[in-house]
């Protein structure tokens, strides 16, 4: 334990938690490659911090203090039942780690050449190796430009429409993502990485063939604080530079030694309307929004905004016909006990929490989930902490948290399978036969013989997908995913990989009516073009992939729609027709970034919404809606079958009238904030997610990482 006297004068306590208990000797063992970096960091800390802080002279002792002070405790949770919710209990069994037989084999991925080739038009004639898609990537990058602040908010009818909005469509397209990541001017100017920007929710409400546009920032507690001060004050996940000064002391003593990895809440990674509650979510904390105006109400205003959960969820129909459930989850990593506590929440169509189940399993990283009739399924990516970088880069602002993890080639990925019903808390673990990473999953379902089909977008290298999608350059970073199907046999303990297509694709969606059920159709964002060297173009098209049967292991049919030479489609969503019989009877809707919009007053940037008949996907949009202003690419969103955030109602009209009577007006910005060339640059080397800074930081970092995007 650290003596209580070891407290930094910066106000950061480094004293150990009074509940701390000694760690097993094995847990304190430092990786050999990290020793020089830790020794040097300890020496520098001793030299620089001596006037205000006593650092243990023995480097290993200092590292031990780091673990004890920062390791997160995992007390047994006491979850009270409320509103008829069943009390959750801890898992009674934690599965074993991968066997030693697989631990040291330095597993490798199957070469891309071994997989079936995509049949989409843009990949049939590879360009010469000298073609690196320079213009396409330059145009693509303009979709990541920062916008001004609150003055950028607007609400108005969409007048510019090409084609006709189907009158049978009623609902709202909701999108969320970082939008402002620059504050200050001149010497005080501070630019954050794109993914650390303040979240802005965009809505397009459609009814009777008309569309109404709104965009509004998520007013988190940190947003309001920084807005009032006019500068950034909170550390973030993806930005190397730190607004806290002196950054070295904050990162060493607060982040690593004290294990305090609290990051800025930006409310920027998803938005969902469920059970009458509109919620914006970042990596952990949901914020309730007013369904009429998008104004931020805050945390804890409804069951959905009262529990901590990630930005990923699934909606599934109950097999007993009792209605649809929204399933959300949270992973909390505790490296002290080397376990993760996974909590799965279910909400009915009225927004009530109906189930909460907690499980323990070995500490690891997961991102998204799949839900079937009887299981919650998580995909455990093989990663590890880059210990040398913690002490040679992170504390000196040479890297951010998201650059402190790397791939672990000593093991294969694992499927963690949790019972969704009954009394059992046994977690099944199945090792995949294919080494890869997967972050956003398509769908999954149980077959009649008990096997589980698990569809996802897989990566052969570890980039957490954010480098290749958010910061591509056409040389080192570019889309390189594939569409994969795993057939999981729990009884046999096998998970067999089948490649459905080598088309670089991500951000998959299916019809919500088929979530957790056998299905055939999926819709994805996909890369356009490739060259003879294997370099792919940026994410640009929307692609419909159809399987010949629900249990097919190949022979997929692909239909690609490219929005234009300088246009780039974002995440798609499926809108089922009312009383639809066929699975693909409906529309695919998405936002599209336009890098060369002639009518733009935002540096040539513009944004469209497209509506495509899913059954006639090859014909392209039946309607293109030009939004009143540019909207950055964003992260995730959803389609609300309830019409929300439409034209102003009486209360809002009165408020607007009162404001105008007082001499105010709703400001509408017409220019980008700061230097455009700079704001559209995404920080190089972003690996995504929140990473543990040392062992202590690992405890909190991986927990945050699991909740992102």
Secondary structure, DSSP 8 states (H G I E B T S, - for coil): ---TT-B-TTS-B----TT-----GGGG---GGGHHHHHHHHHHHHHHHTTT----SSHHHHHHHHHHHHS-----------TT-------SB------HHHHTS------GGGS-----GGGSS-B-TT---HHHHHHHHGGG----SGGG-EEEE---EEE---TT--EEEEEEEEEE-EE--GGG-EE--GGGSEEEEEEEEEETTEEEEEEEE---HHHHHHHHHTS--S--SS-SS-SSSSHHHIIIIIIIIS----------SEEEEETTEEEEE-SS-EEEE-TTT--EEETTSSHHHHS---S-EEEEE-TTSS-EEEEEEEEEEETTTTEEEEEEEEE-TTS-EEEEEEEEEES-B---EEE-SSEEEEEEB-EEE-HHHHHHTGGGTSS-GGGSEEE-TTS--EEEEEESSSS--BEEEEEBSS--EEEEEEEEEE-TTS-EEEEEEEESS-STTHHHHHS--SSS----EEEEEEEEETTTTEEEEEEEE---EEEEE--GGGTTS---EEEEEEE--BBTTS-B--EEEEEEEE-SSTT-SS--EEEEEE--TTEEE---EEEE-TT--STT-EEEEEEEEETT-TT-SSTT-EEEEEEEEGGGGGG-EEEEEE-SS-----SEEEEESS--S-S--HHHHHHHHHHHHTT-------S-SS-HHHHT---TT---S---SHHHHHHHHHHHHTT--
